[in-house]
Amino acid sequence: MTKYFKTGILAVLALMFAGCTEGDKFVPGREVVLITGTDNTPVVRIDTDVYPLTVSATGVVKEDVTVSLRYDASAIDVYNAANRTNYRPVPESAVAMESNTVVISRGTAVSKANNITIINHDFVEEGYIYVVPIVISGVDGGSLGIIESSKSILLRPTNEFSFNALDIATAEMSSNFIFPDDKAINLSTYTYEIKFYAYSLKDTGTDAICRLCAWEGKDESKANMLRFGENGHPGHSLQLVSPAGNIVSNTLFDPGKWYMLSLVYDGSTMTMYVNGVPEQTKGTGDGSTTFQRFEMGMSWGGYPSRQLFQGRISEMRVWDRALSVSEMQEGICSVPKDSEGLCAYWRFNEGEGHVFHDATGNGYDMDWSKTCRDVSENGVLVDLDKSSVAESRWVSDELNKCRN
């Protein structure tokens, strides 16, 4: 190992130990071992079924050092508790480890590769993230210690899923669904999410506006509403009108691409995230709201056609807490239906029918034969049956792919 490499890794480790537990006992200059690639996080995404795991020392070893490894599902529990994730273990029966030990040979600083192989994927249940937990269980030879925060690796295989989606590129789909009063959810903190795919978006100008959706109270109060091309902004930008203040995306959305949009209110600040990445602008007003009503598109006057969103939707969720960045990024494809704080979850994955089912089982199914709209200034609601339209709008093709 070169002087510069050794100095660099020691600097990284010093930073790691600044926030580590007392048990790590970092001493500058002391040689230690760690699983290669876990300097910043134990989670390593893999796109193949074979991973060449190695163990590194912080300096060239003066004698052979044997490092013992084992499958240890408790490492997942520790990570989940610290990061509010819901990882599941790849069953040990589905994992083959080439050897239970690796050797860092004298005069080197990195072991030879020990192949970790996932031998089948029969365990996969969509919505969950699976990891292979491998930990260092012992070191023999020399006087090297083990870095507690880097003794584990969680190998996270990615999987590609196909899904159905709802094509809402017709004015006839625009409408409102209002839940009963006993289903109203008062939200002092929350996350709203929706996944969308645009066929096309308009240019800047007075006719650029197109409405995606709105989550709001029964009387449309304290709405979180999403519109493209609002107030002279580019037609490919998205504006959130929210109780906490308006946010215009820095992201210019491209047609022909799926995006997961997350709106997170933490009790003081509203932030828009695109695929788990925060936009620069934020809302800092009182964002508390009540969810009892969902509006698809823009449903009144001549606006269903004039502000029509040409595209598809999937994966819409209502949470009663502010999600972390890692949770949003891990949930781009789907989330477990029993996730903490998940109040309602519409996957729009039925593929048939006119009822959009709530996957949580909390009773927030939306029956598109029982929608409504205010058609006069006095707020009188008129019932609308959109069932025949909804039944014809399901799409399943090569565009509907997601890799988690």
C-alpha angles and dihedrals in degrees: 000000000000122000091246094051092048092048091048096051091046089054091051091048092049089056091047092052093050086076100030131107126271088255093068091069096189113198116186110244095020113126115237139170131231138171105268114254097025097099092112104018136000091225114095119179115220129191097194134057094242123066121186101219119197135179122222134204123209091237142016107288120234095212137019111289119201116205119196120216134192142176106253121176091188088076087068092053090053093050094045092051092050097044106031090240126141102217118165126208121253097237113262088234088063093053128080119192114197092216139356090227140043128197128222099204123222111275094024136086103207130059125230115266120279108201116228109196131193102212099191142003099214091120096063116120113183115248096037130094116223128201137184108230115211121171138183106249100179149350125221122189132036118019100281121150129212124244105231093207093051103036092095134061125193108202108207113198115204123226131194118226132192118214143179120244139190117249106214096176094123129081089227091070093059111106146112133261117200119195122216117273092254089060095056110123118209108211124196090164124018151146124223116194135184133169116215143177121200122208089195140347128209129249123251115287145082091301095047097093119110124169121223103182147301136225112203151138123291091267092043090259124150091010128185101212130179122209133166121220097012124170097359095311117138114285089237093057122089126221125204114205104197142159088253093055138280123297126194116200122243086206115091104210120227122218114238096043135097117235131187110215120197125188110196125190112183097184096276110030134043115211129183116216127194112202088340095309116117122236116230099241120074139184117235104181128100102296098179113131147159121246114211104121136054123195119196113206118329108313111186142066114357092321101098088076100029094050097032117152107222102212153056136285134207140157105034118177142178117204128183093216140052110265121224121240092252091052092052093047093048091048099055092109101031143315135225109274090227095054117146111269096006104142101173133004126188113184094180084216100123095108092206143037132037102269118095104207126218105231093203093067089231092127103257098130112149115217108200091202087068104051127129147196139198104244100176138042093253091070097244110161121226118202117235130194109214096163099113091051094048092049090060098047104074117119132188117172144119091294091067101076130126131181118202 
